Amino acid sequence: MNSIKLSTVAEQHLEKVREHFDRRPKLTNAAKSYRRILAHYYNLIIPSFASVLEVGCGSGELLQSIRADKKVGIDVCAEQVALAREQIPSGEFYVEAGETVEIPGECFDYIVISETTNLAADVQQMFQNLRSVAHADTRLVINCYSSLWRPLIWLATRLGLRSKQPESSWLAPDDVVALLHLSDWELIRTERRIICPIALFGLENLLNRLVAPLVPPLCFCFFSIARPRGKPYSARKTVSVVVPARNESGNIEAAVKRTPKMGQWTELIFAEGNSKDDTWEEIQRVKAAYPNQRIKILQQSGKGKGNAVREGFAVAEGEILMILDADLTMPPEELPKFYEAIAGNRCEFANGSRLVYPMDKHTLCGTKVLTKESYERIVANRNYFGDFDPFGDFDLLFGASKLNLKILDVPIRYKERVYGQTNIQRWKHGWMLLQMVVFAASKLKFV
């Protein structure tokens, strides 16, 4: 029996919602096609290996189309829950409200609230209560109608294209963000999707994929993705700093001397590949010269920074993984800022930004920091993008975005290199970077 109590007014509102849906209003063809379109975007957000709880699942049409390892639904209407059980025999369903739900011993990777937010009796209490079925890495995904479409939704209801609904709210994105903040959830991002919410002989796919990203204010609905706030700070994390090195002989010893000790311990991993100078010999010399330091060395099997980073991370033993370019234009002394961002749970992916402070010439930022657990999740999901990035930076950044990790730019002061020349070829690599950005847009935005 639920121990969570609602106010009398909230209970009365939920009773009206129950009575409305107990009459089993049938979904119109337009509503069914809209749910298929919604499912497409939820499947882009939710990995297939995740466990999912849908709040306000109705008769289960959306949850049925979401690809997930485990599906659980709750709804205030017993009649709708019975239909959902028929539609998804392998799922679990409960007659519960989001404001009061209790599922002892259960936590979910993703919690979905599709349109139900506007029907809730107490949105803040619902968000707060859902923390009880969330673990530290749970993602809460909410989608709501845009108020811009309110006149057209009213017209569609009058024309019978949409079933009549109980009295509901019209929350704007800012309202959702404020309620999440009050309920100890932290917003990761809000994105607007869908310019055509009904089937138009396949034309809706083109409009939603190619037009909607260009005119986000006109989109039919918005998605907000959040994570629980309050994961405790840990000062005892272990750290692995991977240093890809090609033709960087003069910077190897400086990297060892200047990299601060972070957390419980810090190891340096030099990944050398295809150098034309004595970089590999210098790496071996420096390792021997500093026997009390945690230093690993390897020669990469392939080419490019991306390959060096992957092979360095493969032998890393630290809980937090860092990339430090061997040119040291990103001062190693700045690395504790990244450690604090991750260990303090301010973000799950710390991306070095050179665009805030003034900088010397000819510098690029390659510093990326994340936990080993997050990196392993990116690796497991890498087939979505494929092997498209020889530099490694975009592979991690886009992979983190695909998994809805909290990404934060960490401003740093850059200095011009003091040894050697850059390995970046401006025109060749600039063209490659442009191609990768376009490719990532096709996989993340124009989908």
Beta strands, then each sheet from edge to edge (+ up, - down):
strand 1: 51-55
strand 2: 70-75
strand 3: 92-95
strand 4: 108-114
strand 5: 134-145
strand 6: 185-193
strand 7: 221-228
strand 8: 238-245
strand 9: 265-272
strand 10: 294-299
strand 11: 320-323
strand 12: 349-353
strand 13: 368-371
strand 14: 407-411
sheet 1: 3+ 2+ 1+ 4+ 5+ 7- 6+
sheet 2: 10+ 9+ 8+ 11+ 13- 12+ 14+
end
